[in-house]
């Protein structure tokens, strides 16, 4: 296959027609240059294409008037300048939070969230987009609506990057610029690591999107082999770990991946990453009332992270219909934070954003898929109550057989 030739069809579009064309934003500059050279176009055309894609926010190659008509048609026939077929936007928090529902070429949908932080004394204005790396999620954390959907498929590189291009294009309409990207939307980024790394390369490349690597955060629920691979590569972006509990019995329930990679193993891998990169690890802890917000949980977390280059974000659990749980009350969160700070562990209590439009942490991609049947919800709640009660007694549940 020649460089840049369309791959075999991977997905079927909503109209039943296979989408053959790859996304142009997922193509590395050297591959684009080679594709153009094979067709006899001069080398400078690669820069013009890149300018139109990354600075001009092009959505269709046929509209790039800096290119000759023949090249526009060739590009449009071989690539999609935008892999997001359609985007619907809902706003909350007085316009400070915007949830985007993106329809992909095969009819699947993913969500991203654009968050605006006005300037204040000592801090510049920021605009952060939280993007997805998969359709749905295979991890199945029970306090997360995305996990209820199950796993759909991995996103292609361009489908990841085009969420960022959408945010940048949206902001540019009134002269604002995107400042930060976080991989904390749908999916487990380290289970789609190759495509995520290609997306990070595109976003941080000065020839393409040009966002500094230190303004990019990649999150994981604790895929240790993926963390180790990131450490070997030595990237300078921020690693965030969705920890949620420091005791294995409880984390088994809250983060099912813990059965494969226990919490101490996850933190050790993250610790090595911090040593190698000099970048502190961001640990996310969603606090659930009466489940993981106790003094014992705070003490276990303080012991686990003692002396590490780390920062803890405490997040009140956002409403999710299929769970029996509610957010920890603020006094319990503040007490938890005080215990960590007493051990010199930096802590931030995260303010919830976008709850009313399902854009907050753990709420993505539920509304448009519909709620599960009431009987399914009831059985799930009963199981979670029993499992969390056993976990609070320190009992670890047996690993279910394959296919169960």
TORDONU-721820 format. One record per residue (C-alpha): residue in three letters; residue number from 0; x, y, z. Coordinates in steps of 0.02 Angstrom, whole numbers, plus 50000, padded with zeros to 5 digits. Layout:
N
<type->ALA, seq->NUM, u->X, v->Y, w->Z>
...
This chain:
404
<type->UNK, seq->0, u->50000, v->50000, w->50000>
<type->UNK, seq->1, u->50070, v->50172, w->49953>
<type->UNK, seq->2, u->50098, v->50300, w->50089>
<type->UNK, seq->3, u->49937, v->50389, w->50132>
<type->UNK, seq->4, u->49827, v->50269, w->50033>
<type->UNK, seq->5, u->49657, v->50238, w->50113>
<type->UNK, seq->6, u->49658, v->50090, w->50234>
<type->UNK, seq->7, u->49537, v->49946, w->50230>
<type->UNK, seq->8, u->49366, v->50003, w->50295>
<type->UNK, seq->9, u->49354, v->49989, w->50483>
<type->UNK, seq->10, u->49181, v->50058, w->50513>
<type->UNK, seq->11, u->49014, v->50069, w->50425>
<type->UNK, seq->12, u->48929, v->50237, w->50411>
<type->UNK, seq->13, u->48753, v->50275, w->50468>
<type->UNK, seq->14, u->48693, v->50256, w->50288>
<type->UNK, seq->15, u->48772, v->50084, w->50275>
<type->UNK, seq->16, u->48915, v->50144, w->50164>
<type->UNK, seq->17, u->49089, v->50104, w->50226>
<type->UNK, seq->18, u->49192, v->50261, w->50258>
<type->UNK, seq->19, u->49358, v->50227, w->50171>
<type->UNK, seq->20, u->49444, v->50395, w->50192>
<type->UNK, seq->21, u->49560, v->50422, w->50341>
<type->UNK, seq->22, u->49559, v->50585, w->50437>
<type->UNK, seq->23, u->49686, v->50712, w->50374>
<type->UNK, seq->24, u->49729, v->50774, w->50549>
<type->UNK, seq->25, u->49791, v->50599, w->50596>
<type->UNK, seq->26, u->49922, v->50602, w->50458>
<type->UNK, seq->27, u->50100, v->50641, w->50516>
<type->UNK, seq->28, u->50187, v->50781, w->50416>
<type->UNK, seq->29, u->50311, v->50662, w->50335>
<type->UNK, seq->30, u->50171, v->50550, w->50274>
<type->UNK, seq->31, u->50077, v->50699, w->50203>
<type->UNK, seq->32, u->50234, v->50759, w->50115>
<type->UNK, seq->33, u->50264, v->50586, w->50042>
<type->UNK, seq->34, u->50082, v->50573, w->49985>
<type->UNK, seq->35, u->50097, v->50739, w->49893>
<type->UNK, seq->36, u->50267, v->50695, w->49817>
<type->UNK, seq->37, u->50198, v->50531, w->49750>
<type->UNK, seq->38, u->50070, v->50632, w->49654>
<type->UNK, seq->39, u->50193, v->50758, w->49587>
<type->UNK, seq->40, u->50148, v->50906, w->49696>
<type->UNK, seq->41, u->50289, v->51021, w->49754>
<type->UNK, seq->42, u->50349, v->51010, w->49934>
<type->UNK, seq->43, u->50282, v->51180, w->49985>
<type->UNK, seq->44, u->50104, v->51118, w->49961>
<type->UNK, seq->45, u->50123, v->51016, w->50122>
<type->UNK, seq->46, u->50144, v->51177, w->50220>
<type->UNK, seq->47, u->49992, v->51253, w->50137>
<type->UNK, seq->48, u->49887, v->51101, w->50181>
<type->UNK, seq->49, u->49949, v->51107, w->50361>
<type->UNK, seq->50, u->49913, v->51293, w->50375>
<type->UNK, seq->51, u->49735, v->51266, w->50313>
<type->UNK, seq->52, u->49706, v->51119, w->50430>
<type->UNK, seq->53, u->49785, v->51182, w->50591>
<type->UNK, seq->54, u->49775, v->51372, w->50577>
<type->UNK, seq->55, u->49628, v->51392, w->50459>
<type->UNK, seq->56, u->49523, v->51255, w->50544>
<type->UNK, seq->57, u->49475, v->51183, w->50373>
<type->UNK, seq->58, u->49330, v->51060, w->50374>
<type->UNK, seq->59, u->49330, v->51017, w->50187>
<type->UNK, seq->60, u->49482, v->51014, w->50074>
<type->UNK, seq->61, u->49375, v->51083, w->49931>
<type->UNK, seq->62, u->49360, v->51248, w->50025>
<type->UNK, seq->63, u->49549, v->51278, w->50042>
<type->UNK, seq->64, u->49571, v->51414, w->49911>
<type->UNK, seq->65, u->49759, v->51426, w->49934>
<type->UNK, seq->66, u->49773, v->51258, w->49844>
<type->UNK, seq->67, u->49745, v->51225, w->49659>
<type->UNK, seq->68, u->49578, v->51147, w->49614>
<type->UNK, seq->69, u->49659, v->50983, w->49562>
<type->UNK, seq->70, u->49744, v->50959, w->49729>
<type->UNK, seq->71, u->49587, v->51006, w->49824>
<type->UNK, seq->72, u->49492, v->50869, w->49735>
<type->UNK, seq->73, u->49631, v->50740, w->49763>
<type->UNK, seq->74, u->49637, v->50779, w->49949>
<type->UNK, seq->75, u->49448, v->50774, w->49967>
<type->UNK, seq->76, u->49442, v->50607, w->49878>
<type->UNK, seq->77, u->49577, v->50529, w->49988>
<type->UNK, seq->78, u->49548, v->50608, w->50159>
<type->UNK, seq->79, u->49419, v->50686, w->50273>
<type->UNK, seq->80, u->49473, v->50858, w->50332>
<type->UNK, seq->81, u->49356, v->50834, w->50481>
<type->UNK, seq->82, u->49302, v->50666, w->50553>
<type->UNK, seq->83, u->49164, v->50745, w->50658>
<type->UNK, seq->84, u->49009, v->50738, w->50549>
<type->UNK, seq->85, u->48902, v->50845, w->50662>
<type->UNK, seq->86, u->48916, v->50929, w->50833>
<type->UNK, seq->87, u->48778, v->50982, w->50952>
<type->UNK, seq->88, u->48820, v->51099, w->51096>
<type->UNK, seq->89, u->48737, v->51126, w->51264>
<type->UNK, seq->90, u->48794, v->51259, w->51388>
<type->UNK, seq->91, u->48789, v->51271, w->51577>
<type->UNK, seq->92, u->48862, v->51373, w->51720>
<type->UNK, seq->93, u->48818, v->51536, w->51634>
<type->UNK, seq->94, u->48912, v->51483, w->51477>
<type->UNK, seq->95, u->49070, v->51431, w->51570>
<type->UNK, seq->96, u->49042, v->51246, w->51528>
<type->UNK, seq->97, u->48995, v->51182, w->51355>
<type->UNK, seq->98, u->48961, v->50999, w->51317>
<type->UNK, seq->99, u->48984, v->50946, w->51136>
<type->UNK, seq->100, u->48902, v->50790, w->51064>
<type->UNK, seq->101, u->49002, v->50736, w->50912>
<type->UNK, seq->102, u->48931, v->50616, w->50781>
<type->UNK, seq->103, u->49066, v->50514, w->50694>
<type->UNK, seq->104, u->49070, v->50444, w->50518>
<type->UNK, seq->105, u->48996, v->50277, w->50571>
<type->UNK, seq->106, u->48852, v->50357, w->50666>
<type->UNK, seq->107, u->48930, v->50331, w->50837>
<type->UNK, seq->108, u->48936, v->50478, w->50956>
<type->UNK, seq->109, u->49064, v->50539, w->51082>
<type->UNK, seq->110, u->49065, v->50688, w->51197>
<type->UNK, seq->111, u->49191, v->50821, w->51241>
<type->UNK, seq->112, u->49176, v->50963, w->51366>
<type->UNK, seq->113, u->49245, v->51139, w->51345>
<type->UNK, seq->114, u->49274, v->51231, w->51509>
<type->UNK, seq->115, u->49310, v->51417, w->51524>
<type->UNK, seq->116, u->49404, v->51493, w->51670>
<type->UNK, seq->117, u->49403, v->51684, w->51673>
<type->UNK, seq->118, u->49561, v->51778, w->51720>
<type->UNK, seq->119, u->49585, v->51820, w->51902>
<type->UNK, seq->120, u->49727, v->51901, w->52002>
<type->UNK, seq->121, u->49886, v->51803, w->51971>
<type->UNK, seq->122, u->49809, v->51687, w->51843>
<type->UNK, seq->123, u->49774, v->51705, w->51657>
<type->UNK, seq->124, u->49613, v->51661, w->51569>
<type->UNK, seq->125, u->49607, v->51475, w->51525>
<type->UNK, seq->126, u->49504, v->51369, w->51406>
<type->UNK, seq->127, u->49517, v->51181, w->51432>
<type->UNK, seq->128, u->49440, v->51044, w->51326>
<type->UNK, seq->129, u->49410, v->50871, w->51400>
<type->UNK, seq->130, u->49412, v->50745, w->51257>
<type->UNK, seq->131, u->49368, v->50562, w->51229>
<type->UNK, seq->132, u->49483, v->50424, w->51169>
<type->UNK, seq->133, u->49355, v->50284, w->51149>
<type->UNK, seq->134, u->49169, v->50263, w->51116>
<type->UNK, seq->135, u->49107, v->50207, w->51286>
<type->UNK, seq->136, u->49226, v->50124, w->51409>
<type->UNK, seq->137, u->49274, v->49946, w->51455>
<type->UNK, seq->138, u->49334, v->49986, w->51632>
<type->UNK, seq->139, u->49158, v->49992, w->51707>
<type->UNK, seq->140, u->49182, v->50102, w->51861>
<type->UNK, seq->141, u->49010, v->50094, w->51944>
<type->UNK, seq->142, u->48999, v->50279, w->51986>
<type->UNK, seq->143, u->49028, v->50328, w->51804>
<type->UNK, seq->144, u->48890, v->50340, w->51674>
<type->UNK, seq->145, u->49011, v->50304, w->51531>
<type->UNK, seq->146, u->49052, v->50136, w->51607>
<type->UNK, seq->147, u->48868, v->50091, w->51604>
<type->UNK, seq->148, u->48874, v->50102, w->51413>
<type->UNK, seq->149, u->49008, v->49971, w->51395>
<type->UNK, seq->150, u->49143, v->49979, w->51263>
<type->UNK, seq->151, u->49103, v->50031, w->51084>
<type->UNK, seq->152, u->49268, v->50051, w->50994>
<type->UNK, seq->153, u->49434, v->50142, w->50997>
<type->UNK, seq->154, u->49439, v->50312, w->50916>
<type->UNK, seq->155, u->49557, v->50341, w->50771>
<type->UNK, seq->156, u->49693, v->50472, w->50792>
<type->UNK, seq->157, u->49601, v->50601, w->50687>
<type->UNK, seq->158, u->49439, v->50572, w->50783>
<type->UNK, seq->159, u->49532, v->50616, w->50943>
<type->UNK, seq->160, u->49623, v->50766, w->50871>
<type->UNK, seq->161, u->49469, v->50835, w->50784>
<type->UNK, seq->162, u->49383, v->50857, w->50952>
<type->UNK, seq->163, u->49523, v->50979, w->50995>
<type->UNK, seq->164, u->49513, v->51062, w->50824>
<type->UNK, seq->165, u->49326, v->51086, w->50853>
<type->UNK, seq->166, u->49359, v->51171, w->51020>
<type->UNK, seq->167, u->49492, v->51284, w->50945>
<type->UNK, seq->168, u->49378, v->51330, w->50800>
<type->UNK, seq->169, u->49234, v->51364, w->50920>
<type->UNK, seq->170, u->49342, v->51477, w->51028>
<type->UNK, seq->171, u->49415, v->51569, w->50878>
<type->UNK, seq->172, u->49245, v->51639, w->50831>
<type->UNK, seq->173, u->49266, v->51770, w->50967>
<type->UNK, seq->174, u->49456, v->51782, w->50972>
<type->UNK, seq->175, u->49492, v->51659, w->51113>
<type->UNK, seq->176, u->49624, v->51521, w->51111>
<type->UNK, seq->177, u->49626, v->51345, w->51182>
<type->UNK, seq->178, u->49753, v->51331, w->51324>
<type->UNK, seq->179, u->49738, v->51153, w->51391>
<type->UNK, seq->180, u->49686, v->50978, w->51335>
<type->UNK, seq->181, u->49641, v->50837, w->51454>
<type->UNK, seq->182, u->49609, v->50657, w->51404>
<type->UNK, seq->183, u->49472, v->50629, w->51533>
<type->UNK, seq->184, u->49318, v->50604, w->51426>
<type->UNK, seq->185, u->49246, v->50438, w->51370>
<type->UNK, seq->186, u->49360, v->50287, w->51374>
<type->UNK, seq->187, u->49524, v->50231, w->51453>
<type->UNK, seq->188, u->49663, v->50321, w->51357>
<type->UNK, seq->189, u->49798, v->50192, w->51396>
<type->UNK, seq->190, u->49691, v->50054, w->51320>
<type->UNK, seq->191, u->49701, v->50151, w->51156>
<type->UNK, seq->192, u->49880, v->50204, w->51186>
<type->UNK, seq->193, u->49949, v->50203, w->51009>
<type->UNK, seq->194, u->49814, v->50319, w->50944>
<type->UNK, seq->195, u->49824, v->50429, w->51100>
<type->UNK, seq->196, u->50011, v->50449, w->51079>
<type->UNK, seq->197, u->49988, v->50495, w->50896>
<type->UNK, seq->198, u->49858, v->50623, w->50948>
<type->UNK, seq->199, u->49973, v->50696, w->51081>
<type->UNK, seq->200, u->50112, v->50708, w->50952>
<type->UNK, seq->201, u->49997, v->50803, w->50833>
<type->UNK, seq->202, u->49936, v->50920, w->50969>
<type->UNK, seq->203, u->50110, v->50961, w->51036>
<type->UNK, seq->204, u->50198, v->50972, w->50866>
<type->UNK, seq->205, u->50242, v->51155, w->50823>
<type->UNK, seq->206, u->50209, v->51113, w->50639>
<type->UNK, seq->207, u->50032, v->51058, w->50681>
<type->UNK, seq->208, u->49925, v->51112, w->50829>
<type->UNK, seq->209, u->50073, v->51178, w->50928>
<type->UNK, seq->210, u->50009, v->51160, w->51107>
<type->UNK, seq->211, u->50150, v->51135, w->51232>
<type->UNK, seq->212, u->50159, v->50958, w->51303>
<type->UNK, seq->213, u->50147, v->51027, w->51479>
<type->UNK, seq->214, u->49973, v->51089, w->51438>
<type->UNK, seq->215, u->49914, v->50913, w->51397>
<type->UNK, seq->216, u->49853, v->50790, w->51531>
<type->UNK, seq->217, u->49829, v->50604, w->51498>
<type->UNK, seq->218, u->49723, v->50511, w->51624>
<type->UNK, seq->219, u->49717, v->50326, w->51667>
<type->UNK, seq->220, u->49620, v->50213, w->51785>
<type->UNK, seq->221, u->49782, v->50118, w->51817>
<type->UNK, seq->222, u->49840, v->50025, w->51662>
<type->UNK, seq->223, u->50014, v->49988, w->51728>
<type->UNK, seq->224, u->50092, v->49925, w->51564>
<type->UNK, seq->225, u->50034, v->50086, w->51481>
<type->UNK, seq->226, u->50108, v->50194, w->51619>
<type->UNK, seq->227, u->50273, v->50100, w->51603>
<type->UNK, seq->228, u->50272, v->50129, w->51416>
<type->UNK, seq->229, u->50241, v->50315, w->51439>
<type->UNK, seq->230, u->50386, v->50323, w->51561>
<type->UNK, seq->231, u->50502, v->50239, w->51435>
<type->UNK, seq->232, u->50453, v->50369, w->51304>
<type->UNK, seq->233, u->50486, v->50512, w->51426>
<type->UNK, seq->234, u->50348, v->50633, w->51371>
<type->UNK, seq->235, u->50326, v->50792, w->51473>
<type->UNK, seq->236, u->50137, v->50798, w->51481>
<type->UNK, seq->237, u->50048, v->50775, w->51647>
<type->UNK, seq->238, u->49995, v->50600, w->51700>
<type->UNK, seq->239, u->49833, v->50589, w->51798>
<type->UNK, seq->240, u->49781, v->50431, w->51890>
<type->UNK, seq->241, u->49599, v->50398, w->51934>
<type->UNK, seq->242, u->49633, v->50321, w->52104>
<type->UNK, seq->243, u->49469, v->50336, w->52202>
<type->UNK, seq->244, u->49526, v->50221, w->52343>
<type->UNK, seq->245, u->49690, v->50171, w->52424>
<type->UNK, seq->246, u->49626, v->50006, w->52495>
<type->UNK, seq->247, u->49623, v->49861, w->52374>
<type->UNK, seq->248, u->49459, v->49785, w->52433>
<type->UNK, seq->249, u->49367, v->49949, w->52403>
<type->UNK, seq->250, u->49459, v->49994, w->52243>
<type->UNK, seq->251, u->49412, v->49824, w->52171>
<type->UNK, seq->252, u->49232, v->49884, w->52178>
<type->UNK, seq->253, u->49259, v->50064, w->52123>
<type->UNK, seq->254, u->49391, v->50031, w->51988>
<type->UNK, seq->255, u->49377, v->49852, w->51922>
<type->UNK, seq->256, u->49549, v->49865, w->51840>
<type->UNK, seq->257, u->49618, v->49853, w->52017>
<type->UNK, seq->258, u->49595, v->49664, w->52006>
<type->UNK, seq->259, u->49727, v->49663, w->51868>
<type->UNK, seq->260, u->49841, v->49800, w->51936>
<type->UNK, seq->261, u->49822, v->49829, w->52124>
<type->UNK, seq->262, u->49833, v->50004, w->52191>
<type->UNK, seq->263, u->50011, v->49991, w->52259>
<type->UNK, seq->264, u->50072, v->49931, w->52089>
<type->UNK, seq->265, u->49983, v->50076, w->52003>
<type->UNK, seq->266, u->50058, v->50205, w->52120>
<type->UNK, seq->267, u->50232, v->50129, w->52104>
<type->UNK, seq->268, u->50222, v->50144, w->51914>
<type->UNK, seq->269, u->50161, v->50324, w->51930>
<type->UNK, seq->270, u->50300, v->50361, w->52055>
<type->UNK, seq->271, u->50430, v->50299, w->51931>
<type->UNK, seq->272, u->50351, v->50407, w->51797>
<type->UNK, seq->273, u->50366, v->50561, w->51908>
<type->UNK, seq->274, u->50549, v->50522, w->51944>
<type->UNK, seq->275, u->50588, v->50500, w->51759>
<type->UNK, seq->276, u->50498, v->50655, w->51697>
<type->UNK, seq->277, u->50509, v->50773, w->51846>
<type->UNK, seq->278, u->50321, v->50802, w->51826>
<type->UNK, seq->279, u->50208, v->50776, w->51976>
<type->UNK, seq->280, u->50067, v->50650, w->51963>
<type->UNK, seq->281, u->49887, v->50709, w->51978>
<type->UNK, seq->282, u->49780, v->50586, w->52076>
<type->UNK, seq->283, u->49591, v->50598, w->52054>
<type->UNK, seq->284, u->49481, v->50539, w->52197>
<type->UNK, seq->285, u->49292, v->50542, w->52175>
<type->UNK, seq->286, u->49219, v->50548, w->52350>
<type->UNK, seq->287, u->49061, v->50447, w->52385>
<type->UNK, seq->288, u->48965, v->50475, w->52546>
<type->UNK, seq->289, u->48998, v->50339, w->52674>
<type->UNK, seq->290, u->49097, v->50233, w->52550>
<type->UNK, seq->291, u->49272, v->50303, w->52522>
<type->UNK, seq->292, u->49271, v->50467, w->52620>
<type->UNK, seq->293, u->49310, v->50399, w->52793>
<type->UNK, seq->294, u->49457, v->50441, w->52906>
<type->UNK, seq->295, u->49524, v->50267, w->52869>
<type->UNK, seq->296, u->49522, v->50303, w->52682>
<type->UNK, seq->297, u->49610, v->50470, w->52706>
<type->UNK, seq->298, u->49743, v->50388, w->52815>
<type->UNK, seq->299, u->49771, v->50248, w->52688>
<type->UNK, seq->300, u->49790, v->50374, w->52546>
<type->UNK, seq->301, u->49910, v->50481, w->52648>
<type->UNK, seq->302, u->50018, v->50329, w->52685>
<type->UNK, seq->303, u->50014, v->50272, w->52503>
<type->UNK, seq->304, u->50071, v->50441, w->52434>
<type->UNK, seq->305, u->50189, v->50495, w->52573>
<type->UNK, seq->306, u->50342, v->50583, w->52502>
<type->UNK, seq->307, u->50284, v->50571, w->52321>
<type->UNK, seq->308, u->50287, v->50707, w->52189>
<type->UNK, seq->309, u->50098, v->50710, w->52184>
<type->UNK, seq->310, u->49941, v->50816, w->52193>
<type->UNK, seq->311, u->49769, v->50753, w->52243>
<type->UNK, seq->312, u->49606, v->50817, w->52167>
<type->UNK, seq->313, u->49454, v->50778, w->52274>
<type->UNK, seq->314, u->49294, v->50772, w->52169>
<type->UNK, seq->315, u->49120, v->50756, w->52245>
<type->UNK, seq->316, u->49031, v->50615, w->52154>
<type->UNK, seq->317, u->48914, v->50681, w->52021>
<type->UNK, seq->318, u->48737, v->50610, w->52008>
<type->UNK, seq->319, u->48729, v->50448, w->51907>
<type->UNK, seq->320, u->48560, v->50363, w->51897>
<type->UNK, seq->321, u->48616, v->50183, w->51906>
<type->UNK, seq->322, u->48713, v->50193, w->52070>
<type->UNK, seq->323, u->48647, v->50185, w->52249>
<type->UNK, seq->324, u->48772, v->50317, w->52306>
<type->UNK, seq->325, u->48776, v->50506, w->52331>
<type->UNK, seq->326, u->48916, v->50633, w->52344>
<type->UNK, seq->327, u->49010, v->50654, w->52506>
<type->UNK, seq->328, u->48950, v->50807, w->52605>
<type->UNK, seq->329, u->49070, v->50953, w->52600>
<type->UNK, seq->330, u->49121, v->50937, w->52785>
<type->UNK, seq->331, u->49178, v->50759, w->52752>
<type->UNK, seq->332, u->49275, v->50815, w->52597>
<type->UNK, seq->333, u->49358, v->50956, w->52693>
<type->UNK, seq->334, u->49404, v->50837, w->52834>
<type->UNK, seq->335, u->49478, v->50716, w->52707>
<type->UNK, seq->336, u->49578, v->50858, w->52628>
<type->UNK, seq->337, u->49641, v->50918, w->52797>
<type->UNK, seq->338, u->49708, v->50745, w->52837>
<type->UNK, seq->339, u->49808, v->50741, w->52675>
<type->UNK, seq->340, u->49873, v->50918, w->52698>
<type->UNK, seq->341, u->49930, v->50872, w->52874>
<type->UNK, seq->342, u->50043, v->50744, w->52788>
<type->UNK, seq->343, u->50105, v->50880, w->52667>
<type->UNK, seq->344, u->50013, v->50810, w->52518>
<type->UNK, seq->345, u->49946, v->50951, w->52406>
<type->UNK, seq->346, u->49757, v->50943, w->52385>
<type->UNK, seq->347, u->49626, v->51033, w->52281>
<type->UNK, seq->348, u->49439, v->51013, w->52308>
<type->UNK, seq->349, u->49367, v->51016, w->52132>
<type->UNK, seq->350, u->49211, v->51119, w->52102>
<type->UNK, seq->351, u->49082, v->51024, w->51999>
<type->UNK, seq->352, u->49045, v->51098, w->51828>
<type->UNK, seq->353, u->48907, v->51057, w->51704>
<type->UNK, seq->354, u->48802, v->50941, w->51813>
<type->UNK, seq->355, u->48636, v->51000, w->51742>
<type->UNK, seq->356, u->48686, v->50954, w->51563>
<type->UNK, seq->357, u->48772, v->50790, w->51607>
<type->UNK, seq->358, u->48945, v->50864, w->51573>
<type->UNK, seq->359, u->49025, v->50835, w->51743>
<type->UNK, seq->360, u->49151, v->50701, w->51788>
<type->UNK, seq->361, u->49075, v->50528, w->51766>
<type->UNK, seq->362, u->48920, v->50590, w->51675>
<type->UNK, seq->363, u->48971, v->50585, w->51492>
<type->UNK, seq->364, u->48873, v->50492, w->51358>
<type->UNK, seq->365, u->48727, v->50435, w->51463>
<type->UNK, seq->366, u->48583, v->50545, w->51410>
<type->UNK, seq->367, u->48594, v->50516, w->51222>
<type->UNK, seq->368, u->48604, v->50328, w->51246>
<type->UNK, seq->369, u->48451, v->50320, w->51359>
<type->UNK, seq->370, u->48438, v->50248, w->51533>
<type->UNK, seq->371, u->48448, v->50059, w->51563>
<type->UNK, seq->372, u->48286, v->49969, w->51608>
<type->UNK, seq->373, u->48229, v->49991, w->51790>
<type->UNK, seq->374, u->48252, v->49806, w->51829>
<type->UNK, seq->375, u->48433, v->49815, w->51772>
<type->UNK, seq->376, u->48462, v->49971, w->51877>
<type->UNK, seq->377, u->48386, v->49888, w->52030>
<type->UNK, seq->378, u->48495, v->49732, w->52014>
<type->UNK, seq->379, u->48650, v->49839, w->51989>
<type->UNK, seq->380, u->48611, v->49943, w->52143>
<type->UNK, seq->381, u->48585, v->49788, w->52251>
<type->UNK, seq->382, u->48750, v->49714, w->52193>
<type->UNK, seq->383, u->48846, v->49876, w->52224>
<type->UNK, seq->384, u->48773, v->49894, w->52399>
<type->UNK, seq->385, u->48826, v->49716, w->52442>
<type->UNK, seq->386, u->48998, v->49732, w->52364>
<type->UNK, seq->387, u->49038, v->49900, w->52443>
<type->UNK, seq->388, u->48979, v->49839, w->52614>
<type->UNK, seq->389, u->49095, v->49689, w->52600>
<type->UNK, seq->390, u->49238, v->49801, w->52542>
<type->UNK, seq->391, u->49214, v->49915, w->52694>
<type->UNK, seq->392, u->49238, v->49759, w->52801>
<type->UNK, seq->393, u->49401, v->49728, w->52708>
<type->UNK, seq->394, u->49336, v->49580, w->52609>
<type->UNK, seq->395, u->49397, v->49561, w->52429>
<type->UNK, seq->396, u->49276, v->49480, w->52309>
<type->UNK, seq->397, u->49337, v->49335, w->52201>
<type->UNK, seq->398, u->49381, v->49377, w->52021>
<type->UNK, seq->399, u->49232, v->49327, w->51912>
<type->UNK, seq->400, u->49266, v->49192, w->51781>
<type->UNK, seq->401, u->49301, v->49247, w->51603>
<type->UNK, seq->402, u->49142, v->49290, w->51510>
<type->UNK, seq->403, u->49039, v->49311, w->51669>
